[in-house]
Amino acid sequence: MTFKKDIAFSVLDLAPVAEGSTPAEALRNSLDLAQHVEKFGYRRFWVAEHHNMINVASAATVVIIGYIAQGTNAIRVGSGGIMLPNHSPLIVSEQFGTLASLYPGRIDLGLGRAPGTDPVTAREIRSDRMAAVHDFPDEIRKLRRYFSEDNQRGMVRSILAEGADVPFWILGSSTDSAYLAAEMGLPYAFASHFAPAQLLAAIDIYRENFKASAQLAEPYVMIGANVVACETDAEAFKQAATMKQLFLGVITGKRQLVQPPVDRLPDEWFQYQTAVEQMTACSLIGGKRKIEADLSELLELTRADEIMTVSHIYDHETRIRSFRLFAEVCSGAKITTT
């Protein structure tokens, strides 16, 4: 099977902090990456929300979205996502209403319920967070109300959000989120780049239970995939050692800055290899021919409308090149850069 060449492709960025680098450099690299992928034809550039992680600089997600939008021209910029139980819906609506006023027609609001951090840090973010998790559907409804033009008569208003063109997305890694996205008639982004186990079940549930809404008439599925694209398969497999070390750290709890690729992984790799490979099963690693074959298989399996790419590559220029090669696979055209 050869996939159609009009598949939408996008980027999820964590502003990764590499060994020998700083968070400030990571943020500048994120903007540079966004400027490149805009030229490569990517549809959107989303920023993840994570806290208390030494190798991730995307804690202040809304600030980074504004930074990226200011430095680009047309690519959609948004959250992948805002972890809503960490925040007040009113404040989120004011923040994204402001972004929409500054960058009209370019802002997405992806919403998740996970903490984006460890339990201790989650309690520091918001002491009543577990109650907010339980109220997640109602919190989204509050957000919808603040963005509605009808709320002009409300006692509590979010002035800049009222009537703003900010599409909502539901993010998830389980079937629970699929039911919610379907019930609300919202596009659904599944985090298969780190939690692929329930991918097929979740998107089936979403499509089967979808109810049309004012925002969306038909189901729309985005899936996440780790991408390491290089000129050759051998080079891609070498670069993927960075991703393997990162996920090994997630499983063992030994977080460290993004590491360069190595010829030999740490000895504990063999103890946790199966777990890492399960987490990263939705990965596209190789030269362009292998990437195309694997992408075709993934799209045939999922019938996804859009693919959100995540790239855990140590060297910034190598990472940019990976996104260019992947764009060439998706578009069927060679991309020249100046």
Summary of the structure (lengths in Angstrom):
residues: 338
radius of gyration: 19.3
end to end distance: 33.7
largest distance: 63.5
contacts: 1156
relative contact order: 0.14
helix: 47%
strand: 16%
